[in-house]
Amino acid sequence: MMNHSLKNLFNISRGMVIKGKWHHNCYTIVSELGYGANGIVFLANSGQKQVALKMSDNGFSITSEVNVLKSFEKVPGSALGPSLIDVDDWVYGGKQISFYVMEYIKGPDLLKFIEQKGESWIEAVILQLLNDLHKLHESGWVFGDLKPENLIVTGPPPRIRCIDVGGTTIQGRAIKEFTEFFDRGYWGLGTRKAEPSYDLFAVAMILMNIAYPKRFHKTSGDLKQLIFMIRQKKELLKFEGVLLHALQGKYSSAEEMRNVILQLNQTTPQQKPIHSSKTGKNSRAHTKNNQVAVSRQSYIKKKKRGGFLETILIFLIISLLYVIYIYGQLV
């Protein structure tokens, strides 16, 4: 359910100034960026700087999200979420409302970025996302409501960032917020327990969403439907094995999933992985092919060498005949 009560209660519009009760910082509203069940996010000016300001009539929600942002800042080497700038209360018309201010992350969302830059960027942003998720998971958190709308690509250089941490949950607890299409519980493929595999399922569905920008409706709502959808798009076939593992919760970590995707680029059609059941046969075939290639190369080299010697011999014979002819004329 969307939160319309705040807008109706305070009639928040462009140019309105939000002044903090405790820190006395002022923020001038520019526009609305988005809203949901737990509050509204506005683009605001703070001096010469643009910021994102989120307010909510649910103080507990604000406190929870602020704690998440503080935890994000402690994750080494990761900048997945926005940095926290200010936390305060706003008093207006005798009523008090909590808000926090964070870094404004500017750029296209993930789907728009891929649409603008092309499919060649898919792996780069997904690998970056998995790297940041691994660090987040190592710190004891699960992102939860992971979807393209929450992922912004900034830059240059391109860097994937998140603009909504409302669904971020401590591992072991129940996921706080989710979007059905990216939720494994919705597809009957797992629980809503906050664990790394929950986020990795969502990453797989993000890849599906890139191939199906308008998404698709749930029919049978099981793994068979998702497999069918994967095989309808050539851009997903490369990732089929990765997707199936993630959808079934078979990866132990985001790092493991990332490494498998990296290996896809290192495996060319001429260097396909050899399955154990066919190792001997493939190995013998590979050796035979190498021997044939070497034999051909040797033959070509010998032929070239022979041709060169033959040319020299002909030249010497012609030279000798020419000398004999000249000598005959002189005599």
Summary of the structure (lengths in Angstrom):
residues: 331
radius of gyration: 32.0
end to end distance: 117.9
largest distance: 132.2
contacts: 974
relative contact order: 0.08
helix: 49%
strand: 19%
